[in-house]
């Protein structure tokens, strides 16, 4: 078998199988990425609703106000 016969064999039989396998893998990866994205969206919708966000930001604002008051008190007492 010389080089051109091997190349012809590769082009006729091996290359289409490799190409089909790569197409299959690409489609599976795209499907898995879409499923993962949908799962993340579902988790976000289920576990973090609007009331939780309001509560989280309210708690955050209260903590920031408390720390700022402590900081101002510290600066005022040092003068």
MILODO-69044 format. One record per residue: residue number from 0; residue in three letters; x, y, z of N, C-alpha, C, O in turn. Coordinates in Angstrom, 1 decimal, always signed. Atoms other than C-alpha are relative to their C-alpha. Layout:
# MILODO-69044
{site NUM 'ALA' {X Y Z} {X Y Z} {X Y Z} {X Y Z}} ...
# end
This chain:
# MILODO-69044
{site 0 'UNK' {+0.9 -1.2 +0.0} {+0.0 +0.0 +0.0} {+0.9 +1.2 +0.0} {+1.7 +1.4 +0.9}} {site 1 'UNK' {-0.8 -1.3 +0.0} {+1.5 +3.3 -1.0} {-0.7 +1.1 +0.6} {-1.8 +1.0 +1.1}} {site 2 'UNK' {+0.5 -1.1 -0.7} {+0.9 +6.7 +0.3} {-1.4 +0.4 -0.6} {-2.3 +0.7 +0.2}} {site 3 'UNK' {+1.2 -0.5 +0.6} {-1.9 +7.6 -2.2} {-1.2 -1.0 +0.3} {-2.3 -0.5 +0.5}} {site 4 'UNK' {+1.0 +0.9 -0.4} {-3.8 +4.4 -1.4} {-0.4 +0.1 +1.4} {-1.6 +0.1 +1.8}} {site 5 'UNK' {+0.3 -0.2 -1.4} {-3.5 +5.0 +2.3} {-0.8 +1.3 +0.2} {-1.8 +1.4 +1.0}} {site 6 'UNK' {+0.7 -1.3 -0.1} {-4.7 +8.6 +1.8} {-1.4 -0.2 -0.5} {-2.4 +0.4 +0.1}} {site 7 'UNK' {+1.4 +0.3 +0.5} {-7.7 +7.4 -0.3} {-0.8 -0.8 +1.1} {-1.9 -0.5 +1.3}} {site 8 'UNK' {+0.6 +0.8 -1.0} {-8.5 +4.8 +2.4} {-0.4 +0.9 +1.2} {-1.6 +0.8 +1.7}} {site 9 'UNK' {+0.3 -0.9 -1.1} {-8.3 +7.5 +5.1} {-1.2 +0.9 -0.4} {-2.1 +1.1 +0.4}} {site 10 'UNK' {+1.0 -0.9 +0.4} {-10.4 +9.9 +3.1} {-1.4 -0.6 -0.2} {-2.4 +0.0 +0.0}} {site 11 'UNK' {+1.3 +0.6 +0.2} {-13.1 +7.4 +2.3} {-0.7 -0.6 +1.2} {-1.9 -0.5 +1.4}} {site 12 'UNK' {+0.5 +0.7 -1.1} {-13.5 +5.5 +5.5} {+0.2 +0.6 +1.4} {-0.7 +0.6 +2.3}} {site 13 'UNK' {-0.4 -0.5 -1.4} {-11.7 +7.0 +8.5} {-0.5 +1.4 +0.2} {-1.1 +1.7 +1.2}} {site 14 'UNK' {+0.3 -1.4 -0.1} {-12.3 +10.7 +7.9} {-1.5 +0.2 +0.3} {-1.9 +1.0 +1.2}} {site 15 'UNK' {+1.5 -0.2 -0.3} {-16.2 +10.5 +7.7} {-0.4 -0.5 +1.4} {-1.2 +0.1 +2.0}} {site 16 'UNK' {+0.4 +0.5 -1.3} {-16.3 +8.4 +10.9} {+0.5 +1.0 +1.1} {-0.2 +1.3 +2.0}} {site 17 'UNK' {-0.5 -1.0 -0.9} {-14.1 +11.0 +12.7} {-0.8 +1.2 +0.0} {-1.1 +1.8 +1.0}} {site 18 'UNK' {+0.8 -1.1 +0.1} {-16.1 +13.8 +11.4} {-1.4 -0.2 +0.7} {-1.9 +0.7 +1.4}} {site 19 'UNK' {+1.3 +0.3 -0.7} {-19.4 +12.2 +12.5} {+0.1 -0.1 +1.5} {-0.7 +0.4 +2.2}} {site 20 'UNK' {-0.3 +0.1 -1.4} {-17.9 +11.5 +15.9} {+0.1 +1.4 +0.6} {-0.4 +1.7 +1.7}} {site 21 'UNK' {-0.1 -1.3 -0.5} {-16.9 +15.1 +16.3} {-1.3 +0.8 +0.0} {-1.5 +1.6 +0.9}} {site 22 'UNK' {+1.3 -0.7 +0.0} {-20.3 +16.4 +15.3} {-0.9 -0.5 +1.1} {-1.6 +0.3 +1.8}} {site 23 'UNK' {+0.7 +0.6 -1.1} {-21.9 +14.0 +17.8} {+0.5 +0.6 +1.3} {-0.4 +1.0 +2.1}} {site 24 'UNK' {-0.5 -0.5 -1.3} {-19.6 +15.2 +20.6} {-0.4 +1.5 +0.1} {-0.7 +2.0 +1.2}} {site 25 'UNK' {+0.4 -1.4 -0.1} {-20.3 +18.9 +19.7} {-1.4 +0.2 +0.4} {-1.7 +1.0 +1.2}} {site 26 'UNK' {+1.4 -0.1 -0.3} {-24.0 +18.4 +19.8} {-0.3 -0.4 +1.5} {-1.1 +0.2 +2.1}} {site 27 'UNK' {+0.2 +0.4 -1.4} {-23.8 +16.6 +23.2} {+0.5 +1.0 +0.9} {-0.1 +1.3 +1.9}} {site 28 'UNK' {-0.6 -1.1 -0.8} {-21.6 +19.4 +24.6} {-1.0 +1.1 +0.0} {-1.3 +1.7 +1.1}} {site 29 'UNK' {+0.9 -1.1 +0.1} {-24.1 +22.0 +23.4} {-1.3 -0.4 +0.8} {-1.8 +0.5 +1.5}} {site 30 'UNK' {+1.1 +0.4 -0.8} {-27.0 +20.0 +24.9} {+0.2 +0.0 +1.5} {-0.6 +0.5 +2.2}} {site 31 'UNK' {-0.4 +0.0 -1.4} {-25.2 +19.6 +28.2} {+0.1 +1.4 +0.5} {-0.3 +1.7 +1.6}} {site 32 'UNK' {-0.1 -1.4 -0.4} {-24.4 +23.3 +28.3} {-1.4 +0.6 +0.2} {-1.6 +1.4 +1.1}} {site 33 'UNK' {+1.4 -0.6 +0.0} {-28.1 +24.2 +27.6} {-0.7 -0.6 +1.3} {-1.4 +0.2 +2.0}} {site 34 'UNK' {+0.6 +0.6 -1.2} {-29.2 +21.7 +30.3} {+0.5 +0.7 +1.3} {-0.2 +0.9 +2.3}} {site 35 'UNK' {-0.6 -0.6 -1.1} {-26.8 +23.2 +32.8} {-0.5 +1.4 +0.2} {-0.7 +1.8 +1.3}} {site 36 'UNK' {+0.5 -1.3 -0.1} {-27.9 +26.7 +32.0} {-1.4 +0.0 +0.5} {-1.8 +0.8 +1.4}} {site 37 'UNK' {+1.4 +0.1 -0.4} {-31.6 +25.8 +32.4} {+0.0 -0.4 +1.5} {-0.9 +0.1 +2.2}} {site 38 'UNK' {-0.1 +0.4 -1.4} {-30.7 +24.1 +35.8} {+0.3 +1.2 +0.9} {-0.3 +1.4 +1.9}} {site 39 'UNK' {-0.4 -1.1 -0.8} {-28.9 +27.2 +37.0} {-1.1 +1.1 +0.1} {-1.3 +1.7 +1.2}} {site 40 'UNK' {+1.2 -0.9 +0.0} {-31.9 +29.4 +36.0} {-1.1 -0.5 +0.9} {-1.6 +0.3 +1.7}} {site 41 'UNK' {+1.1 +0.5 -0.9} {-34.3 +27.1 +37.8} {+0.4 +0.1 +1.4} {-0.5 +0.4 +2.3}} {site 42 'UNK' {-0.5 -0.1 -1.4} {-32.2 +27.1 +41.0} {-0.1 +1.5 +0.4} {-0.6 +1.8 +1.5}} {site 43 'UNK' {+0.1 -1.4 -0.4} {-32.0 +30.9 +40.9} {-1.4 +0.4 +0.2} {-1.7 +1.2 +1.1}} {site 44 'UNK' {+1.4 -0.4 -0.1} {-35.7 +31.3 +40.4} {-0.6 -0.6 +1.3} {-1.4 +0.0 +2.0}} {site 45 'UNK' {+0.7 +0.7 -1.1} {-36.6 +28.7 +43.1} {+0.6 +0.5 +1.4} {-0.2 +0.7 +2.3}} {site 46 'UNK' {-0.6 -0.3 -1.3} {-34.1 +29.8 +45.8} {+0.2 +1.4 +0.3} {+0.6 +1.8 +1.5}} {site 47 'UNK' {-0.2 -1.4 -0.2} {-33.8 +33.5 +45.4} {-1.2 +0.8 -0.6} {-1.2 +1.2 -1.7}} {site 48 'UNK' {+1.1 -0.8 +0.5} {-37.1 +35.3 +45.1} {+0.1 +1.4 +0.4} {+1.1 +1.8 +1.1}} {site 49 'UNK' {-0.1 -1.5 -0.2} {-37.8 +39.0 +45.3} {+0.0 +0.3 +1.5} {+0.7 +1.3 +1.9}} {site 50 'UNK' {+0.0 -0.3 -1.5} {-38.6 +39.0 +49.1} {+1.3 -0.3 +0.6} {+1.8 +0.4 +1.5}} {site 51 'UNK' {-1.3 +0.3 -0.5} {-35.3 +37.3 +49.8} {+1.0 +1.0 -0.3} {+1.8 +1.4 +0.5}} {site 52 'UNK' {-0.9 -1.1 +0.4} {-33.5 +39.9 +47.8} {-0.2 +1.3 +0.8} {+0.7 +1.9 +1.3}} {site 53 'UNK' {+0.3 -1.2 -0.8} {-35.3 +42.7 +49.7} {+0.6 -0.2 +1.4} {+1.2 +0.8 +1.9}} {site 54 'UNK' {-0.5 +0.3 -1.3} {-34.4 +41.1 +53.0} {+1.5 +0.1 +0.1} {+2.1 +0.6 +1.0}} {site 55 'UNK' {-1.5 +0.0 +0.1} {-30.8 +40.6 +52.0} {+0.5 +1.4 -0.1} {+1.5 +1.8 +0.6}} {site 56 'UNK' {-0.5 -1.3 +0.2} {-30.4 +44.2 +50.9} {-0.3 +0.9 +1.3} {+0.4 +1.8 +1.6}} {site 57 'UNK' {+0.3 -0.7 -1.2} {-32.2 +45.5 +54.0} {+1.0 -0.3 +1.1} {+1.5 +0.6 +1.8}} {site 58 'UNK' {-1.0 +0.4 -0.9} {-29.8 +43.5 +56.2} {+1.3 +0.7 -0.3} {+2.0 +1.1 +0.6}} {site 59 'UNK' {-1.2 -0.6 +0.4} {-26.9 +44.8 +54.2} {+0.0 +1.5 +0.3} {+1.1 +2.0 +0.8}} {site 60 'UNK' {+0.0 -1.4 -0.3} {-28.0 +48.4 +54.6} {+0.1 +0.2 +1.5} {+0.8 +1.2 +1.9}} {site 61 'UNK' {-0.1 -0.2 -1.4} {-28.4 +48.0 +58.3} {+1.4 -0.2 +0.5} {+1.9 +0.5 +1.4}} {site 62 'UNK' {-1.4 +0.3 -0.4} {-24.9 +46.5 +58.7} {+0.9 +1.2 -0.4} {+1.7 +1.6 +0.3}} {site 63 'UNK' {-0.8 -1.1 +0.5} {-23.4 +49.3 +56.6} {-0.3 +1.2 +0.9} {+0.7 +1.9 +1.3}} {site 64 'UNK' {+0.4 -1.2 -0.9} {-25.3 +52.0 +58.7} {+0.7 -0.2 +1.3} {+1.2 +0.8 +1.9}} {site 65 'UNK' {-0.6 +0.2 -1.3} {-24.1 +50.4 +61.9} {+1.5 +0.2 +0.0} {+2.1 +0.8 +0.8}} {site 66 'UNK' {-1.4 -0.1 +0.1} {-20.5 +50.2 +60.7} {+0.4 +1.5 -0.2} {+1.4 +2.0 +0.3}} {site 67 'UNK' {-0.2 -1.4 +0.2} {-20.6 +53.8 +59.5} {-0.1 +0.8 +1.2} {+0.7 +1.7 +1.5}} {site 68 'UNK' {+0.2 -0.7 -1.3} {-22.0 +55.0 +62.8} {+1.2 -0.3 +0.9} {+1.7 +0.6 +1.6}} {site 69 'UNK' {-1.1 +0.4 -0.8} {-19.2 +53.1 +64.6} {+1.3 +0.8 -0.5} {+2.1 +1.3 +0.3}} {site 70 'UNK' {-1.1 -0.7 +0.5} {-16.6 +54.7 +62.3} {-0.1 +1.5 +0.3} {+0.9 +2.1 +0.7}} {site 71 'UNK' {+0.2 -1.4 -0.4} {-18.0 +58.2 +62.8} {+0.2 +0.3 +1.5} {+0.8 +1.3 +1.9}} {site 72 'UNK' {-0.2 -0.1 -1.4} {-18.1 +57.7 +66.5} {+1.5 -0.1 +0.4} {+2.0 +0.7 +1.2}} {site 73 'UNK' {-1.4 +0.2 -0.3} {-14.5 +56.6 +66.5} {+0.8 +1.3 -0.4} {+1.7 +1.7 +0.3}} {site 74 'UNK' {-0.7 -1.2 +0.4} {-13.4 +59.7 +64.5} {-0.4 +1.2 +0.9} {+0.5 +2.0 +1.2}} {site 75 'UNK' {+0.5 -1.2 -0.9} {-15.5 +62.1 +66.7} {+0.7 -0.1 +1.4} {+1.0 +0.9 +2.0}} {site 76 'UNK' {-0.5 +0.2 -1.3} {-14.1 +60.6 +69.9} {+1.5 +0.3 +0.0} {+2.1 +0.6 +1.1}} {site 77 'UNK' {-1.4 -0.3 +0.1} {-10.5 +61.0 +68.7} {+0.4 +1.4 +0.0} {+1.6 +1.8 +0.2}} {site 78 'UNK' {-0.3 -1.5 +0.2} {-10.7 +64.8 +68.2} {+0.1 +0.6 +1.4} {+0.4 +1.8 +1.4}} 
# end
